[in-house]
């Protein structure tokens, strides 16, 4: 049976006891200095890549925190505490703002003397009156812009306020 195997007899031209990268006194040869500088460059490149990956991971984590993508299980204790403290501050702020909101005089009178049904009626009436006022103003503006006049020179209504011809 034939076996395929690899034999290695060292570096071609290399002598026993002679080092390629180091002199006998331990100092580096020129090839050794070049080799060491190359390994340092590679080491520095690997370190820079690791630092960039760590920065990117930290930025992504911060972004996930601000976007509320992290669950409570994924957060550290410090992140949870800061999130809880922030929510408490927001709650207390909202309560303080609600307590100090200025209530108009009309609103106070309505809430004091009128019941909910009367408030609804008053509100609906106000909305209807406002809508009617806007319709009248719009119809008047359209009629003026069209500028259609009758025999006497008066503006003729082309657009009617209530979609009915005035009699």
C-alpha positions in Angstrom: 0.0 0.0 0.0 1.3 3.4 -0.9 1.1 6.1 1.7 1.2 9.7 0.8 3.0 11.8 3.4 4.7 15.1 3.7 8.4 15.3 4.6 10.0 18.5 5.7 13.8 18.9 6.0 13.8 22.6 7.1 14.4 25.8 5.1 16.4 25.3 2.0 19.9 26.7 2.5 19.4 27.0 6.2 22.3 25.7 8.3 22.1 24.0 11.7 22.5 26.5 14.5 22.3 29.6 12.3 19.2 31.7 12.9 17.6 33.7 10.1 16.2 36.6 12.2 18.5 36.8 15.2 22.3 37.2 15.7 24.2 35.1 18.2 24.2 38.0 20.7 20.4 38.2 20.6 20.1 41.3 18.4 17.9 41.2 15.4 19.2 40.9 11.8 17.8 43.2 9.2 15.4 40.5 8.1 14.4 40.1 11.8 13.8 43.8 12.2 11.6 43.8 9.1 9.7 40.8 10.3 9.1 42.3 13.7 7.9 45.6 12.2 5.5 43.7 10.0 4.1 41.7 12.9 3.6 45.0 14.9 1.8 46.5 11.9 -0.5 43.5 11.7 -1.0 43.5 15.5 -1.8 47.3 15.3 -4.3 46.7 12.5 -6.0 43.9 14.4 -6.2 46.1 17.5 -7.7 49.0 15.4 -10.3 46.6 13.9 -11.2 45.3 17.4 -11.6 48.9 18.7 -13.8 49.9 15.8 -16.0 46.9 16.2 -16.3 47.7 20.0 -17.2 51.3 19.2 -19.8 50.2 16.6 -21.3 47.7 19.0 -21.6 50.4 21.7 -23.2 52.9 19.3 -25.7 50.2 18.2 -26.5 49.4 21.8 -27.0 53.1 22.6 -29.3 53.5 19.5 -31.3 50.4 20.5 -31.7 51.9 24.0 -33.0 55.2 22.6 -35.3 53.3 20.1 -36.7 51.1 22.9 -35.6 47.9 21.0 -33.9 46.3 24.0 -36.0 44.4 26.4 -35.5 44.5 30.2 -33.6 41.2 30.0 -31.1 42.6 27.5 -30.4 45.7 29.6 -27.7 46.1 32.3 -28.7 47.1 35.8 -27.4 50.6 35.3 -29.4 51.0 32.1 -32.5 49.7 33.8 -32.1 52.1 36.7 -31.5 55.1 34.4 -34.6 54.1 32.3 -36.8 53.8 35.4 -35.5 57.1 36.8 -36.3 58.8 33.5 -39.8 57.4 33.5 -40.4 58.6 37.0 -39.2 62.1 36.2 -41.5 62.2 33.1 -44.4 61.1 35.2 -43.8 63.7 37.9 -43.3 66.4 35.2 -46.6 65.5 33.5 -48.5 65.6 36.9 -47.0 69.0 37.7 -48.0 70.4 34.3 -51.5 69.1 34.7 -51.9 70.6 38.1 -50.7 74.0 36.9 -52.7 74.3 33.7 -54.7 77.5 33.4 -58.4 76.9 33.1 -60.3 79.7 31.3 -63.1 81.6 33.0 -65.7 80.2 30.6 -64.6 76.7 31.2 -64.8 77.1 34.9 -68.3 78.5 34.7 -69.4 75.7 32.4 -68.0 73.0 34.6 -69.5 74.6 37.7 -73.1 75.3 36.5 -73.7 73.1 33.5 -74.0 69.4 33.4 -72.4 67.1 30.8 -75.5 67.2 28.5 -75.6 71.0 28.5 -71.9 71.1 27.7 -72.5 68.8 24.7 -75.3 71.0 23.4 -73.3 74.2 23.9 -70.3 72.6 22.1 -72.4 71.3 19.2 -74.0 74.7 18.8 -70.7 76.5 18.8 -69.3 74.1 16.1 -72.4 74.5 13.9 -72.3 78.4 14.2 -68.6 78.3 13.3 -69.1 76.1 10.3 -72.0 78.3 9.1 -69.9 81.4 9.4 -67.0 79.9 7.5 -69.5 78.8 4.7 -70.9 82.3 4.4 -67.4 83.8 4.2 -66.3 81.3 1.6 -69.4 81.8 -0.6 -69.0 85.5 -0.4 -65.3 85.3 -1.4 -66.1 83.0 -4.3 -68.9 85.2 -5.6 -66.7 88.3 -5.4 -63.9 86.5 -7.3 -66.2 85.3 -10.0 -67.6 88.8 -10.4 -70.9 87.9 -12.2 -73.3 91.0 -12.1 -76.9 91.4 -13.0 -78.5 94.2 -15.2 -78.3 96.7 -12.3 -74.6 96.0 -11.7 -75.2 94.1 -8.4 -73.2 91.0 -7.8 -75.1 87.9 -8.7 -74.8 84.9 -6.3 -73.3 82.0 -8.2 -72.5 80.0 -5.1 -75.1 79.9 -2.4 -74.4 79.5 1.3 -76.9 76.7 2.0 -76.9 75.3 -1.5 -80.3 76.9 -2.0 -81.2 79.8 -4.2 -82.2 82.9 -2.2 -85.7 84.0 -2.9 
